[in-house]
Amino acid sequence: MINIKADKEVKENAQALAKDLGLPLSGIINALLKEFVRSRSVSFSAVPTMTRALESVLGKVENDIKKGKNMSPVFSSAEKANEYLDTL
């Protein structure tokens, strides 16, 4: 048995993802530890990935852009932009 301190949000997100995969979080951790022992290395990635929620939002934005929906007009000056915003 290993006891570790983990950020509550990280733990909850990891548990939810493991559940989505049909695995217990302990199984995921054991697999990671086995890989660490086998490879004798640890890799970290600095490549950011989007969350599903962000992908969903961006998908809606892309659809709006394609349809020309929810788009503001082009402004010739900051004053014109402020005038437009004041009307919203």
BELBEL-V875819 format. One record per pair of residues at least 12 apart in sequence whose C-alpha atoms are under 10 Angstrom apart, sorted by the first residue. I is the first residue (numbers start at 1). J is the second residue. D is the distance in whole Angstrom. If there is no record, write none. Layout:
BEGIN
I,J,D
I,J,D
END
This chain:
BEGIN
11,25,9
12,25,10
14,28,9
14,29,10
15,28,9
72,84,9
72,85,10
END
